[in-house]
Amino acid sequence: MAPSLLRPQVHLSNAEALKLAQLAPEVLKSNPKVFSASPLAAIFSASETSDVWTIYENLLLACLRTGDDKAASDCLERIVIRFGPQDERVMALEGLTKEAKATNNNELEKILTEYDAVLKENDANVPIAKRKVALLRSMGKTSESIAALNTLLEFNTTDGESWAELADLYLEEGLYAQAIYSLEEVLVLLPNSWTTQARLGEVSLMAASTSTEGNGQQYVIEALKRFSRSVELCDDFLRGYYGLKLSSDRLLEGSAKGKKQQDEGFMIPDSKTIQKLNEMATAKLAEIVRRYGAQEKLWQGYDAAEVAAARELLSRTSAQVTR
């Protein structure tokens, strides 16, 4: 799918962002600057649509990403004129522009101080609070960004994006239990998000690998449940099947070694159920790898690195069975 200034810019590659940034001269020329935010200006200007401002914002982001500060400033100026400097979203875009233009850590610290001043005046300014978190994280201040996110979530508890960000920050610190809790909060808001179900399964497997409290097996069982739910919600979800195979392999391996699970205080699925899940995951991964490798048209949407990882997992487990 070709990049578009009407779609979110989050997942664009550097090449796609550059392609959009190169549209700046044409876009700015075809949409003359309006020098007044007054409603009367609409009488003397072309009709306005929401798409125009979506384009300006996305063009601003693309230009900042590619280093075209002049075009970015032009886009920002038009947004400020239209919506006013006190608009919370505009304030965040101005802050983002300053961050992108900063050349040293002292300048970033100054921007951080400006964010603190804005939040002191209005601690419910969500866009600025999020910019503060992002800036702290980019400066390597993980513990401070965690504290800032927790403060944000105290009055904005239904923000799934912030809960997901908090989970990532906890993972950076190796705090798996807190990361799991944060992802569970995301699922409260988005119960049918198969990507979040799989992410929760992945974090549970990480927690199992580092557990020193004897509850590693319980984390693996939780991972199995989460991955099962993710593929139930999305039938062709590679990451879900990959995790389902990993977790079921570990449980079957533990069962083969005669490990006791009933005394641990929790229940696990019976070995036949786990075996069926393992076989299903193996078959689906093999189908994805085969069809992707055969260049079948409807099977090319997967990430090449994820397909390679699935191929390696199948080869490794196949070699173990052969031995």
PARO-213975 format. One record per residue (C-alpha): residue number from 1; chain; x, y, z. Coordinates in nm, 2 decimals. Example, Ala and Ser with C-alpha at 12.3 -4.5 7.8 and 13.67 -1.06 7.14 Angstrom:
<torfis>
+-----+--------+--------+--------+--------+
: num : chaine :      X :      Y :      Z :
+-----+--------+--------+--------+--------+
:   1 :      A :   1.23 :  -0.45 :   0.78 :
:   2 :      A :   1.37 :  -0.11 :   0.71 :
+-----+--------+--------+--------+--------+
</torfis>
This chain:
<torfis>
+-----+--------+--------+--------+--------+
: num : chaine :      X :      Y :      Z :
+-----+--------+--------+--------+--------+
:   1 :      A :   0.00 :   0.00 :   0.00 :
:   2 :      A :   0.14 :   0.34 :  -0.10 :
:   3 :      A :   0.21 :   0.59 :   0.18 :
:   4 :      A :  -0.06 :   0.86 :   0.22 :
:   5 :      A :  -0.07 :   1.19 :   0.41 :
:   6 :      A :  -0.42 :   1.09 :   0.52 :
:   7 :      A :  -0.31 :   0.78 :   0.71 :
:   8 :      A :  -0.11 :   0.75 :   1.04 :
:   9 :      A :   0.26 :   0.78 :   1.00 :
:  10 :      A :   0.37 :   0.54 :   1.28 :
:  11 :      A :   0.46 :   0.24 :   1.07 :
:  12 :      A :   0.61 :   0.41 :   0.77 :
:  13 :      A :   0.97 :   0.32 :   0.66 :
:  14 :      A :   1.23 :   0.59 :   0.63 :
:  15 :      A :   1.19 :   0.57 :   0.25 :
:  16 :      A :   0.82 :   0.62 :   0.27 :
:  17 :      A :   0.85 :   0.91 :   0.51 :
:  18 :      A :   1.10 :   1.08 :   0.27 :
:  19 :      A :   0.86 :   1.02 :  -0.02 :
:  20 :      A :   0.58 :   1.20 :   0.17 :
:  21 :      A :   0.81 :   1.48 :   0.28 :
:  22 :      A :   0.90 :   1.55 :  -0.08 :
:  23 :      A :   0.54 :   1.64 :  -0.14 :
:  24 :      A :   0.57 :   1.95 :   0.09 :
:  25 :      A :   0.63 :   2.21 :  -0.17 :
:  26 :      A :   0.34 :   2.10 :  -0.38 :
:  27 :      A :   0.10 :   2.07 :  -0.08 :
:  28 :      A :   0.20 :   2.41 :   0.07 :
:  29 :      A :   0.17 :   2.58 :  -0.27 :
:  30 :      A :  -0.18 :   2.44 :  -0.34 :
:  31 :      A :  -0.31 :   2.54 :   0.00 :
:  32 :      A :  -0.24 :   2.91 :   0.05 :
:  33 :      A :  -0.17 :   3.03 :   0.40 :
:  34 :      A :  -0.46 :   3.18 :   0.60 :
:  35 :      A :  -0.35 :   3.45 :   0.84 :
:  36 :      A :  -0.65 :   3.47 :   1.06 :
:  37 :      A :  -0.82 :   3.22 :   1.29 :
:  38 :      A :  -1.14 :   3.43 :   1.28 :
:  39 :      A :  -1.45 :   3.26 :   1.16 :
:  40 :      A :  -1.49 :   3.55 :   0.91 :
:  41 :      A :  -1.18 :   3.43 :   0.73 :
:  42 :      A :  -1.39 :   3.14 :   0.60 :
:  43 :      A :  -1.59 :   3.38 :   0.39 :
:  44 :      A :  -1.29 :   3.49 :   0.20 :
:  45 :      A :  -1.10 :   3.16 :   0.17 :
:  46 :      A :  -1.16 :   2.83 :   0.01 :
:  47 :      A :  -1.39 :   2.58 :   0.18 :
:  48 :      A :  -1.21 :   2.39 :   0.46 :
:  49 :      A :  -1.22 :   2.02 :   0.53 :
:  50 :      A :  -1.07 :   1.81 :   0.81 :
:  51 :      A :  -0.85 :   1.63 :   0.56 :
:  52 :      A :  -0.65 :   1.95 :   0.50 :
:  53 :      A :  -0.54 :   1.96 :   0.87 :
:  54 :      A :  -0.47 :   1.59 :   0.88 :
:  55 :      A :  -0.25 :   1.64 :   0.58 :
:  56 :      A :  -0.07 :   1.93 :   0.74 :
:  57 :      A :  -0.01 :   1.73 :   1.06 :
:  58 :      A :   0.12 :   1.42 :   0.88 :
:  59 :      A :   0.33 :   1.63 :   0.65 :
:  60 :      A :   0.48 :   1.80 :   0.96 :
:  61 :      A :   0.57 :   1.47 :   1.11 :
:  62 :      A :   0.73 :   1.34 :   0.78 :
:  63 :      A :   0.93 :   1.66 :   0.74 :
:  64 :      A :   1.06 :   1.65 :   1.10 :
:  65 :      A :   1.16 :   1.29 :   1.05 :
:  66 :      A :   1.35 :   1.36 :   0.73 :
:  67 :      A :   1.51 :   1.68 :   0.85 :
:  68 :      A :   1.32 :   1.93 :   0.64 :
:  69 :      A :   1.29 :   2.19 :   0.92 :
:  70 :      A :   1.18 :   2.47 :   0.69 :
:  71 :      A :   0.87 :   2.28 :   0.55 :
:  72 :      A :   0.79 :   2.15 :   0.90 :
:  73 :      A :   0.79 :   2.51 :   1.03 :
:  74 :      A :   0.56 :   2.62 :   0.75 :
:  75 :      A :   0.31 :   2.34 :   0.83 :
:  76 :      A :   0.32 :   2.42 :   1.20 :
:  77 :      A :   0.27 :   2.79 :   1.14 :
:  78 :      A :  -0.05 :   2.72 :   0.94 :
:  79 :      A :  -0.18 :   2.48 :   1.21 :
:  80 :      A :  -0.11 :   2.74 :   1.49 :
:  81 :      A :  -0.28 :   3.02 :   1.29 :
:  82 :      A :  -0.59 :   2.80 :   1.24 :
:  83 :      A :  -0.63 :   2.65 :   1.59 :
:  84 :      A :  -0.44 :   2.89 :   1.81 :
:  85 :      A :  -0.13 :   2.84 :   2.03 :
:  86 :      A :  -0.33 :   2.74 :   2.33 :
:  87 :      A :  -0.49 :   2.44 :   2.17 :
:  88 :      A :  -0.35 :   2.13 :   2.35 :
:  89 :      A :  -0.28 :   1.93 :   2.04 :
:  90 :      A :  -0.10 :   2.24 :   1.88 :
:  91 :      A :   0.11 :   2.28 :   2.19 :
:  92 :      A :   0.22 :   1.92 :   2.16 :
:  93 :      A :   0.31 :   1.96 :   1.80 :
:  94 :      A :   0.51 :   2.27 :   1.88 :
:  95 :      A :   0.69 :   2.08 :   2.15 :
:  96 :      A :   0.76 :   1.79 :   1.91 :
:  97 :      A :   0.90 :   2.04 :   1.66 :
:  98 :      A :   1.14 :   2.18 :   1.92 :
:  99 :      A :   1.25 :   1.83 :   2.02 :
: 100 :      A :   1.33 :   1.75 :   1.66 :
: 101 :      A :   1.53 :   2.07 :   1.62 :
: 102 :      A :   1.72 :   2.03 :   1.95 :
: 103 :      A :   2.10 :   1.97 :   1.90 :
: 104 :      A :   2.21 :   1.88 :   2.25 :
: 105 :      A :   2.09 :   1.75 :   2.58 :
: 106 :      A :   2.07 :   2.10 :   2.74 :
: 107 :      A :   1.81 :   2.21 :   2.48 :
: 108 :      A :   1.61 :   1.89 :   2.55 :
: 109 :      A :   1.62 :   1.97 :   2.93 :
: 110 :      A :   1.49 :   2.32 :   2.85 :
: 111 :      A :   1.20 :   2.17 :   2.66 :
: 112 :      A :   1.13 :   1.93 :   2.95 :
: 113 :      A :   1.11 :   2.23 :   3.18 :
: 114 :      A :   0.86 :   2.39 :   2.95 :
: 115 :      A :   0.65 :   2.08 :   2.96 :
: 116 :      A :   0.66 :   2.08 :   3.34 :
: 117 :      A :   0.55 :   2.44 :   3.34 :
: 118 :      A :   0.25 :   2.37 :   3.12 :
: 119 :      A :   0.15 :   2.07 :   3.33 :
: 120 :      A :   0.19 :   2.27 :   3.65 :
: 121 :      A :  -0.07 :   2.51 :   3.51 :
: 122 :      A :  -0.29 :   2.23 :   3.37 :
: 123 :      A :  -0.20 :   1.87 :   3.48 :
: 124 :      A :  -0.48 :   1.73 :   3.26 :
: 125 :      A :  -0.31 :   1.84 :   2.94 :
: 126 :      A :  -0.29 :   1.49 :   2.80 :
: 127 :      A :  -0.09 :   1.57 :   2.47 :
: 128 :      A :   0.18 :   1.75 :   2.67 :
: 129 :      A :   0.19 :   1.48 :   2.93 :
: 130 :      A :   0.25 :   1.23 :   2.66 :
: 131 :      A :   0.52 :   1.44 :   2.50 :
: 132 :      A :   0.69 :   1.46 :   2.84 :
: 133 :      A :   0.69 :   1.08 :   2.87 :
: 134 :      A :   0.82 :   1.04 :   2.51 :
: 135 :      A :   1.10 :   1.29 :   2.57 :
: 136 :      A :   1.20 :   1.13 :   2.90 :
: 137 :      A :   1.22 :   0.79 :   2.74 :
: 138 :      A :   1.42 :   0.92 :   2.44 :
: 139 :      A :   1.67 :   1.07 :   2.70 :
: 140 :      A :   1.71 :   0.73 :   2.86 :
: 141 :      A :   1.53 :   0.84 :   3.18 :
: 142 :      A :   1.32 :   0.52 :   3.20 :
: 143 :      A :   1.23 :   0.54 :   3.57 :
: 144 :      A :   1.12 :   0.90 :   3.54 :
: 145 :      A :   0.91 :   0.82 :   3.23 :
: 146 :      A :   0.74 :   0.54 :   3.42 :
: 147 :      A :   0.65 :   0.78 :   3.70 :
: 148 :      A :   0.52 :   1.04 :   3.45 :
: 149 :      A :   0.30 :   0.77 :   3.28 :
: 150 :      A :   0.16 :   0.65 :   3.61 :
: 151 :      A :   0.07 :   1.01 :   3.69 :
: 152 :      A :  -0.10 :   1.05 :   3.35 :
: 153 :      A :  -0.30 :   0.73 :   3.40 :
: 154 :      A :  -0.42 :   0.84 :   3.74 :
: 155 :      A :  -0.67 :   1.07 :   3.57 :
: 156 :      A :  -0.68 :   0.91 :   3.22 :
: 157 :      A :  -0.73 :   0.54 :   3.31 :
: 158 :      A :  -0.90 :   0.45 :   2.98 :
: 159 :      A :  -0.60 :   0.53 :   2.76 :
: 160 :      A :  -0.50 :   0.19 :   2.62 :
: 161 :      A :  -0.20 :   0.34 :   2.43 :
: 162 :      A :  -0.06 :   0.47 :   2.76 :
: 163 :      A :  -0.10 :   0.14 :   2.93 :
: 164 :      A :   0.08 :  -0.03 :   2.64 :
: 165 :      A :   0.36 :   0.22 :   2.66 :
: 166 :      A :   0.39 :   0.16 :   3.04 :
: 167 :      A :   0.41 :  -0.21 :   2.97 :
: 168 :      A :   0.71 :  -0.15 :   2.74 :
: 169 :      A :   0.88 :   0.06 :   2.99 :
: 170 :      A :   0.84 :  -0.20 :   3.27 :
: 171 :      A :   0.98 :  -0.46 :   3.03 :
: 172 :      A :   1.29 :  -0.24 :   2.98 :
: 173 :      A :   1.34 :  -0.25 :   3.36 :
: 174 :      A :   1.27 :  -0.63 :   3.37 :
: 175 :      A :   0.96 :  -0.58 :   3.58 :
: 176 :      A :   0.75 :  -0.86 :   3.42 :
: 177 :      A :   0.47 :  -0.87 :   3.68 :
: 178 :      A :   0.41 :  -0.50 :   3.63 :
: 179 :      A :   0.43 :  -0.53 :   3.25 :
: 180 :      A :   0.17 :  -0.81 :   3.26 :
: 181 :      A :  -0.06 :  -0.60 :   3.48 :
: 182 :      A :  -0.04 :  -0.31 :   3.23 :
: 183 :      A :  -0.12 :  -0.53 :   2.94 :
: 184 :      A :  -0.41 :  -0.67 :   3.12 :
: 185 :      A :  -0.54 :  -0.32 :   3.16 :
: 186 :      A :  -0.51 :  -0.28 :   2.78 :
: 187 :      A :  -0.72 :  -0.59 :   2.73 :
: 188 :      A :  -0.99 :  -0.45 :   2.96 :
: 189 :      A :  -1.02 :  -0.17 :   2.71 :
: 190 :      A :  -0.96 :  -0.38 :   2.40 :
: 191 :      A :  -1.06 :  -0.74 :   2.48 :
: 192 :      A :  -1.05 :  -0.85 :   2.11 :
: 193 :      A :  -0.70 :  -0.72 :   2.04 :
: 194 :      A :  -0.52 :  -1.03 :   1.92 :
: 195 :      A :  -0.19 :  -0.85 :   1.91 :
: 196 :      A :  -0.22 :  -0.76 :   2.27 :
: 197 :      A :  -0.32 :  -1.11 :   2.36 :
: 198 :      A :   0.00 :  -1.24 :   2.19 :
: 199 :      A :   0.21 :  -0.97 :   2.35 :
: 200 :      A :   0.08 :  -1.07 :   2.69 :
: 201 :      A :   0.17 :  -1.43 :   2.60 :
: 202 :      A :   0.52 :  -1.32 :   2.50 :
: 203 :      A :   0.58 :  -1.13 :   2.83 :
: 204 :      A :   0.45 :  -1.43 :   3.03 :
: 205 :      A :   0.71 :  -1.65 :   2.85 :
: 206 :      A :   0.98 :  -1.40 :   2.94 :
: 207 :      A :   0.86 :  -1.40 :   3.30 :
: 208 :      A :   0.87 :  -1.78 :   3.30 :
: 209 :      A :   1.23 :  -1.78 :   3.18 :
: 210 :      A :   1.35 :  -1.56 :   3.46 :
: 211 :      A :   1.12 :  -1.67 :   3.74 :
: 212 :      A :   1.30 :  -1.76 :   4.07 :
: 213 :      A :   0.98 :  -1.80 :   4.28 :
: 214 :      A :   0.88 :  -2.14 :   4.15 :
: 215 :      A :   0.59 :  -2.00 :   3.94 :
: 216 :      A :   0.76 :  -2.04 :   3.60 :
: 217 :      A :   0.52 :  -2.32 :   3.49 :
: 218 :      A :   0.22 :  -2.10 :   3.58 :
: 219 :      A :   0.35 :  -1.83 :   3.35 :
: 220 :      A :   0.39 :  -2.08 :   3.06 :
: 221 :      A :   0.03 :  -2.19 :   3.11 :
: 222 :      A :  -0.09 :  -1.83 :   3.10 :
: 223 :      A :   0.11 :  -1.78 :   2.78 :
: 224 :      A :  -0.06 :  -2.08 :   2.63 :
: 225 :      A :  -0.40 :  -1.94 :   2.71 :
: 226 :      A :  -0.31 :  -1.60 :   2.56 :
: 227 :      A :  -0.16 :  -1.73 :   2.24 :
: 228 :      A :  -0.46 :  -1.96 :   2.20 :
: 229 :      A :  -0.70 :  -1.66 :   2.23 :
: 230 :      A :  -0.49 :  -1.46 :   1.98 :
: 231 :      A :  -0.52 :  -1.72 :   1.71 :
: 232 :      A :  -0.89 :  -1.77 :   1.79 :
: 233 :      A :  -0.93 :  -1.40 :   1.72 :
: 234 :      A :  -0.71 :  -1.39 :   1.41 :
: 235 :      A :  -0.68 :  -1.72 :   1.22 :
: 236 :      A :  -0.37 :  -1.64 :   1.03 :
: 237 :      A :  -0.17 :  -1.46 :   1.30 :
: 238 :      A :   0.19 :  -1.58 :   1.27 :
: 239 :      A :   0.31 :  -1.45 :   1.61 :
: 240 :      A :   0.02 :  -1.61 :   1.78 :
: 241 :      A :   0.09 :  -1.96 :   1.63 :
: 242 :      A :   0.47 :  -1.91 :   1.69 :
: 243 :      A :   0.40 :  -1.84 :   2.06 :
: 244 :      A :   0.15 :  -2.12 :   2.09 :
: 245 :      A :   0.40 :  -2.37 :   1.96 :
: 246 :      A :   0.67 :  -2.24 :   2.19 :
: 247 :      A :   0.45 :  -2.26 :   2.50 :
: 248 :      A :   0.30 :  -2.60 :   2.42 :
: 249 :      A :   0.65 :  -2.74 :   2.34 :
: 250 :      A :   0.76 :  -2.63 :   2.69 :
: 251 :      A :   0.46 :  -2.78 :   2.86 :
: 252 :      A :   0.50 :  -3.11 :   2.67 :
: 253 :      A :   0.87 :  -3.12 :   2.75 :
: 254 :      A :   0.79 :  -3.07 :   3.12 :
: 255 :      A :   0.52 :  -3.34 :   3.11 :
: 256 :      A :   0.76 :  -3.58 :   2.94 :
: 257 :      A :   1.01 :  -3.52 :   3.22 :
: 258 :      A :   0.75 :  -3.61 :   3.47 :
: 259 :      A :   0.72 :  -3.27 :   3.64 :
: 260 :      A :   0.45 :  -3.24 :   3.90 :
: 261 :      A :   0.21 :  -2.96 :   3.84 :
: 262 :      A :  -0.09 :  -3.04 :   4.06 :
: 263 :      A :   0.11 :  -2.96 :   4.37 :
: 264 :      A :   0.19 :  -2.61 :   4.24 :
: 265 :      A :  -0.16 :  -2.49 :   4.33 :
: 266 :      A :  -0.28 :  -2.44 :   3.98 :
: 267 :      A :  -0.44 :  -2.64 :   3.70 :
: 268 :      A :  -0.30 :  -2.71 :   3.36 :
: 269 :      A :  -0.47 :  -2.84 :   3.05 :
: 270 :      A :  -0.44 :  -3.22 :   3.00 :
: 271 :      A :  -0.16 :  -3.34 :   2.78 :
: 272 :      A :  -0.39 :  -3.44 :   2.50 :
: 273 :      A :  -0.53 :  -3.09 :   2.47 :
: 274 :      A :  -0.18 :  -2.94 :   2.48 :
: 275 :      A :  -0.07 :  -3.19 :   2.21 :
: 276 :      A :  -0.36 :  -3.09 :   1.98 :
: 277 :      A :  -0.27 :  -2.73 :   2.02 :
: 278 :      A :   0.09 :  -2.80 :   1.94 :
: 279 :      A :   0.00 :  -2.99 :   1.63 :
: 280 :      A :  -0.24 :  -2.72 :   1.51 :
: 281 :      A :   0.03 :  -2.45 :   1.56 :
: 282 :      A :   0.29 :  -2.66 :   1.39 :
: 283 :      A :   0.07 :  -2.72 :   1.09 :
: 284 :      A :  -0.03 :  -2.36 :   1.06 :
: 285 :      A :   0.33 :  -2.23 :   1.08 :
: 286 :      A :   0.43 :  -2.48 :   0.82 :
: 287 :      A :   0.15 :  -2.36 :   0.59 :
: 288 :      A :   0.25 :  -2.00 :   0.64 :
: 289 :      A :   0.61 :  -2.07 :   0.57 :
: 290 :      A :   0.53 :  -2.28 :   0.26 :
: 291 :      A :   0.29 :  -2.04 :   0.10 :
: 292 :      A :   0.50 :  -1.73 :   0.18 :
: 293 :      A :   0.80 :  -1.91 :   0.03 :
: 294 :      A :   0.60 :  -2.00 :  -0.28 :
: 295 :      A :   0.52 :  -1.63 :  -0.33 :
: 296 :      A :   0.14 :  -1.69 :  -0.32 :
: 297 :      A :  -0.03 :  -1.36 :  -0.37 :
: 298 :      A :  -0.25 :  -1.36 :  -0.06 :
: 299 :      A :   0.03 :  -1.48 :   0.18 :
: 300 :      A :   0.29 :  -1.20 :   0.13 :
: 301 :      A :   0.17 :  -0.97 :   0.41 :
: 302 :      A :   0.40 :  -1.13 :   0.67 :
: 303 :      A :   0.72 :  -0.98 :   0.80 :
: 304 :      A :   1.02 :  -1.17 :   0.64 :
: 305 :      A :   1.20 :  -1.19 :   0.97 :
: 306 :      A :   0.90 :  -1.34 :   1.14 :
: 307 :      A :   0.87 :  -1.60 :   0.87 :
: 308 :      A :   1.24 :  -1.68 :   0.90 :
: 309 :      A :   1.20 :  -1.73 :   1.27 :
: 310 :      A :   0.90 :  -1.96 :   1.22 :
: 311 :      A :   1.10 :  -2.16 :   0.97 :
: 312 :      A :   1.39 :  -2.19 :   1.21 :
: 313 :      A :   1.16 :  -2.30 :   1.49 :
: 314 :      A :   1.00 :  -2.57 :   1.28 :
: 315 :      A :   1.35 :  -2.69 :   1.17 :
: 316 :      A :   1.47 :  -2.70 :   1.53 :
: 317 :      A :   1.18 :  -2.90 :   1.66 :
: 318 :      A :   1.18 :  -3.13 :   1.36 :
: 319 :      A :   1.55 :  -3.21 :   1.43 :
: 320 :      A :   1.47 :  -3.28 :   1.80 :
: 321 :      A :   1.19 :  -3.52 :   1.70 :
: 322 :      A :   1.42 :  -3.70 :   1.45 :
: 323 :      A :   1.69 :  -3.75 :   1.71 :
+-----+--------+--------+--------+--------+
</torfis>
